[in-house]
Amino acid sequence: MKLRQIAHSRTGDKGNVATISVIAFDEGDYPFIAEHVTAELVAALFAGVASGPVTRYELPALGALNFVMKGALGGGVTRSLALDAHGKGLSSALLDLELPEPARAGRHPLT
């Protein structure tokens, strides 16, 4: 199952730091997302992009995780030659993450 089936994302940037928020469509999916989408996993996924640490902040009241990736924008938005200098494509890459099928009593992953 792809992460995008149970969550959406928002991104932000400031200098050479990109942030990616992963927000559960259904608050009941938040614990599953929090268990499987770790800072270590995100750091490994973006190893070729982020040269600095990846920090995860948990926002359970919002059903969201926020990842802060330092050194992820090629020196900063105004210095990068990347076509997606603001990191918007990073959220799409994260939402494409393959997750195990959750154990759900009577619920389809898309509902």
C-alpha positions as CSV (number, residue, x, y, z in Angstrom):
1,M,0.0,0.0,0.0
2,K,1.3,3.5,-0.8
3,L,1.4,6.1,1.9
4,R,-0.7,8.4,-0.4
5,Q,-3.7,6.0,0.1
6,I,-4.0,7.0,3.8
7,A,-2.3,10.5,3.9
8,H,-1.7,13.7,2.1
9,S,1.3,16.1,2.5
10,R,2.3,19.7,2.6
11,T,5.8,21.1,2.2
12,G,7.7,24.2,3.1
13,D,11.2,25.6,2.7
14,K,13.4,28.2,4.3
15,G,16.9,28.6,3.1
16,N,18.5,25.2,2.7
17,V,15.8,23.5,4.9
18,A,12.8,21.6,3.6
19,T,9.9,20.5,5.7
20,I,7.4,17.8,4.8
21,S,4.2,17.2,6.7
22,V,2.4,13.9,6.4
23,I,-1.3,14.2,7.4
24,A,-3.6,11.2,7.9
25,F,-6.9,11.4,6.0
26,D,-8.4,9.5,8.9
27,E,-7.2,10.1,12.5
28,G,-7.5,6.3,13.1
29,D,-4.6,5.8,10.7
30,Y,-2.2,8.2,12.5
31,P,-0.7,5.5,14.9
32,F,0.0,3.3,11.9
33,I,1.7,6.1,10.0
34,A,3.7,7.2,13.1
35,E,4.9,3.6,13.5
36,H,6.0,3.1,9.9
37,V,7.2,6.6,8.7
38,T,10.2,7.2,10.9
39,A,12.9,9.9,10.7
40,E,15.4,7.1,9.8
41,L,13.2,5.9,6.9
42,V,12.8,9.5,5.6
43,A,16.5,10.1,5.9
44,A,17.3,6.9,4.0
45,L,14.7,7.8,1.3
46,F,16.2,11.2,0.8
47,A,19.9,10.3,1.4
48,G,20.9,11.7,-2.0
49,V,18.9,14.9,-1.4
50,A,19.3,15.9,2.2
51,S,22.9,16.3,3.4
52,G,22.0,17.1,7.0
53,P,19.9,15.5,9.7
54,V,16.2,14.6,9.4
55,T,14.1,15.4,12.5
56,R,10.6,14.2,13.0
57,Y,8.0,16.1,15.0
58,E,4.8,14.4,16.1
59,L,1.5,16.2,16.0
60,P,-1.0,13.6,17.2
61,A,-3.8,16.1,17.8
62,L,-3.6,16.9,14.1
63,G,-2.9,13.3,13.0
64,A,0.3,14.6,11.4
65,L,4.0,14.2,11.4
66,N,6.4,16.9,10.3
67,F,9.9,16.1,9.0
68,V,12.6,18.8,8.9
69,M,15.4,18.0,6.5
70,K,18.5,20.2,6.7
71,G,20.7,20.6,3.7
72,A,17.9,19.5,1.4
73,L,17.6,22.3,-1.1
74,G,21.0,22.4,-2.9
75,G,22.4,25.2,-0.8
76,G,19.1,27.1,-0.6
77,V,16.2,28.0,-2.9
78,T,18.0,30.9,-4.6
79,R,21.3,29.0,-5.1
80,S,20.0,25.7,-6.4
81,L,19.8,24.6,-10.0
82,A,17.1,22.1,-9.3
83,L,13.9,22.5,-11.2
84,D,11.9,21.9,-8.0
85,A,14.0,24.2,-5.8
86,H,11.3,24.6,-3.2
87,G,11.0,20.9,-2.5
88,K,7.4,20.4,-3.5
89,G,8.3,17.2,-5.4
90,L,9.8,15.8,-2.2
91,S,6.3,15.3,-0.8
92,S,5.2,13.3,-3.8
93,A,8.3,11.1,-3.4
94,L,7.4,10.5,0.3
95,L,3.8,9.7,-0.5
96,D,4.9,7.1,-3.0
97,L,6.5,5.2,-0.1
98,E,5.4,1.6,0.1
99,L,3.9,0.5,3.5
100,P,2.7,-2.8,4.7
101,E,-1.0,-3.4,4.5
102,P,-2.5,-2.5,7.9
103,A,-4.6,-4.9,9.9
104,R,-8.0,-3.3,9.7
105,A,-11.2,-4.9,10.8
106,G,-13.7,-4.4,7.9
107,R,-12.1,-1.3,6.5
108,H,-10.8,-0.8,3.0
109,P,-7.5,1.1,2.8
110,L,-9.1,3.9,0.7
111,T,-12.0,4.6,3.1
